[in-house]
């Protein structure tokens, strides 16, 4: 029997009104997440990955001039059609979110135990005493020592790694079915990063949650996810299994990202090579491939025609004219402007 997806995003588009024109932050994005599955979304800053996830829960700034279209089906219910009151019943209770910077996400004037307990009282209807007890249990679950005492501390008294653990405790307090982790390790040192990733993996397994891991670091995604969505310029330019993306990427952008992942077990013959240039905001009418200006394989039609979605294997799709020609990007760096 085919398992219905827990989250099914269909043709999602997000537009922001800016002084320069209409910013196409997310453009016709579709993907699904199965129960208990971990899906990774990777891309540089500005690729649209965080905006995609903020759209799921409509977590935009109050004054943002934003238009969202498409469907975001969670357990069959379109979240984009819910009222704000109905959506508040989903946030935290059924879908939890861990943000990149816990210091700005936590209330600096409220003890961390109270911040966890608040979610439990709101969504679970627990008494103040029961919520406090559960908050201490959650702090212990995420590895905070002496939770009964430290629950009364303010956020500034914790290290960056500990604050991220507290954010995770808040996000999982009501045992959501889906946890979205948006760059949860980018502000942490390497050792603490590994600890947080192990924690998320353990909690996902123990609580039976689905997990969406968002990162600019393909190494983080490879360590946590089964499937990968590669985003650039508001598009999903490639999707497939971790093994397919790492070993046989179909899109030049994916291939460039793989060349930025250091392999500590096997020293590379060539140095890590950064992707030249910077992602450009997608403002106003756009023609052709959005990666064309930075692509070493660019052809004339890349600048003029939208690339097709090409199936390279089962569930492995690349949005690229190169893939349409049956060509894979070289595993090693090639000169800029190499293929015309």
Secondary structure, 3 states (H helix, E strand, C coil): CCCCCCEEEEEEEEEEEECCEEEEEEEEEEEEECCCCEEEEECCCCCCHHHHHHHHHCCCCCCCCEEEEEEEEECCEEHHHCCHHHHHCCECCCEEEECCCHHHHCCCCCCHHHHHHHHHHHHHCCCHHHHHHHHHHHHHHCCCCCHHHHCCCCHHHCCHHHHHHHHHHHHHCCCCCEEEEECCCCCCCHHHHHHHHHHHHHHHHHHCCEEEEEECCHHHHHHHCCEEEEEECCEEEEEEEHHHHHHCCCCHHHHHHHCCCCCCCCCCCCCCCCCCCCCCCCECCCCCCCCHHHCCCCCHHHHHCCCCEEEEECCEEEECHHHHCCCCCCCCCCCCCCCC
